[in-house]
Amino acid sequence: MSRSIAIGATLTLVFLGLAALSFIYTPYDIQSFDIPNKLHRPDAANWLGTDHFGRDILSMIMLGARTSIAVAVLAVGIGICIGVPLGLLAAARRGSLLDELIMRGNDLVFAFPSLVIAILITAIFGPSAINAIIAIGIFNIPVFARLSRGAALPIWERDFILAARVAGKSSLRISIEHILPNITNLMIVQGTIQFSLGILAEAALSYIGLGAQPPTASWGRMLADAQTLTSIAPHTALIPGMAIVLMVLGLNLLGDGLRDWLDPRIRIART
């Protein structure tokens, strides 16, 4: 196992563990305000300090991890479940009108920055975690559609695909039984990358008030609440900021490590 996978998996598992633990335990109830103890620096009672409402920051980080991970996982799931079938369909119908429509639709989505699309959708339908998931998921669709189509096209020229055609298998069956298993590794790697981008997008939307709404905890909103407190209580901004950095770093390292491990050409080149 490479160092990238080890470090990335460790960082990712730490935050996944915090998110899972938050379902059954947090040190304090974040819906209970303790104004007399606001803006306390980390100590034995509050390991990561308290915010401007006296809430325990460790508890907020744990619940914020749950929100960020849930949004990112569902958004990536939307991209995979819709984008991959579209990409496989376009590859199976290469050069047809259907292929052209799918690819031009992807170009249309890519013409707008992902954050702008997310802001537009959440501004129209209202700020919420659900709308943030839909907004981020929509941008993931063309990412996986393009990637799966590009990966599938050369496989359609392979001899075993020709043999499957001679055996009378339909394009749909070939795509499911032969094409999809051969591009799964690539989808896994891309999924980890999009997962990290989903974490960033959720934080950005929450920061500007278009993501998860109170009382749901969110790292992005923690940063927004702390932006005027950095001079008197820098820990209120540094801790959620570092949580975002470490989570994204872990996912990117994990994705890079998986790419190197799953691609036999890279393994051979390094041996």
Residue pairs with C-beta under 8 A, 6 or more apart in sequence:
1 257
1 261
2 257
2 260
2 261
3 257
4 253
4 254
4 256
4 257
4 260
5 253
5 254
5 257
5 258
5 261
6 257
7 250
7 253
8 249
8 250
8 251
8 252
8 253
8 254
8 255
8 256
8 257
9 250
9 254
9 257
10 250
11 246
11 247
11 249
11 250
11 251
11 253
12 247
12 250
12 251
12 254
14 250
15 65
15 69
15 243
15 246
15 247
15 250
16 65
16 69
18 61
18 62
18 65
19 62
19 65
19 66
19 69
19 70
21 62
22 59
22 62
22 63
22 65
22 66
23 66
26 56
26 58
26 59
26 62
26 63
27 46
27 47
27 56
27 58
27 59
28 46
28 55
28 56
28 59
29 59
30 55
30 56
30 59
30 60
30 63
30 215
30 217
31 215
32 55
33 53
33 54
33 55
34 50
34 53
34 54
34 55
35 53
35 54
36 54
37 46
37 50
37 54
38 50
38 51
38 52
38 53
38 54
39 49
39 50
39 51
39 52
39 229
39 232
39 233
39 236
40 46
40 49
40 50
40 54
41 49
41 233
41 235
42 48
42 49
42 235
43 49
46 56
46 57
46 58
47 58
48 56
48 57
48 58
48 61
48 235
48 239
49 57
49 233
49 235
49 236
49 239
50 56
50 57
51 57
51 60
51 222
51 225
51 226
51 236
52 225
52 226
52 229
52 233
52 236
57 222
57 235
57 236
57 239
57 240
59 217
60 217
60 222
60 240
61 219
61 222
61 239
61 240
61 243
63 216
63 217
64 217
64 218
64 219
64 222
64 240
64 243
65 219
65 243
65 247
66 217
67 129
67 202
67 212
67 216
67 217
67 218
67 219
68 199
68 202
68 203
68 218
68 219
68 244
68 247
69 199
70 129
71 129
71 132
71 133
71 136
71 198
71 202
71 211
71 212
72 136
72 195
72 196
72 198
72 199
72 201
72 202
73 195
73 198
74 133
74 137
75 132
75 133
75 136
75 137
75 140
75 194
75 198
75 201
75 202
76 137
76 140
76 191
76 194
76 195
76 198
77 137
78 133
78 134
78 137
78 138
78 140
78 141
79 137
79 139
79 140
79 141
79 143
79 144
79 194
80 140
80 144
80 187
80 191
82 141
82 144
82 145
83 140
83 141
83 142
83 143
83 144
83 145
83 147
83 148
84 144
84 145
84 148
84 180
84 187
86 102
86 141
86 145
86 148
86 149
87 102
87 144
87 145
87 146
87 147
87 148
87 149
87 150
87 152
88 148
88 149
88 152
88 175
88 179
88 180
89 98
89 102
89 175
90 98
90 99
90 102
90 103
90 145
90 149
91 99
91 148
91 149
91 152
91 153
91 156
91 175
91 179
92 152
92 156
92 171
92 172
92 174
92 175
92 179
93 99
93 171
94 153
94 156
102 145
102 149
103 146
103 149
105 142
106 141
106 142
106 145
106 146
107 142
109 117
109 138
109 139
109 141
109 142
110 142
114 136
114 139
114 197
114 201
115 201
115 204
115 205
117 135
117 138
117 139
118 132
118 135
118 136
118 139
118 201
118 204
118 205
118 210
119 135
119 205
119 208
119 210
120 135
121 131
121 134
121 135
121 138
122 128
122 131
122 132
122 135
122 205
122 210
122 211
123 210
125 131
127 205
127 209
127 210
127 211
127 213
128 211
128 212
128 213
129 211
129 212
129 213
129 216
131 210
132 201
132 202
132 205
132 206
132 210
132 211
132 212
135 201
135 205
136 198
136 201
136 202
140 194
140 198
143 190
143 194
144 187
144 190
144 194
147 186
147 187
147 190
148 183
148 187
151 182
151 183
151 186
152 175
152 179
152 183
155 161
155 178
155 179
155 182
155 183
156 179
160 178
161 174
161 178
161 179
164 173
164 174
164 177
164 178
165 174
169 177
185 258
185 262
185 263
186 262
188 258
188 262
189 255
189 258
189 259
189 262
190 255
192 251
192 252
192 254
192 255
192 258
193 251
193 252
193 255
195 251
196 247
196 248
196 251
196 252
196 255
199 244
199 247
199 248
199 251
200 244
200 248
202 211
202 212
202 218
202 220
203 211
203 218
203 219
203 220
203 223
203 244
204 211
204 220
205 211
205 220
206 212
206 218
206 219
206 220
206 221
206 224
207 220
207 221
207 223
207 224
208 224
209 221
209 224
211 218
211 220
211 221
212 218
212 221
214 221
219 240
219 243
219 244
220 240
220 244
222 236
222 240
223 237
223 240
223 241
223 244
225 236
226 233
226 236
226 237
226 240
227 237
229 236
229 237
230 236
230 237
259 266
260 266
260 267
260 270
261 267
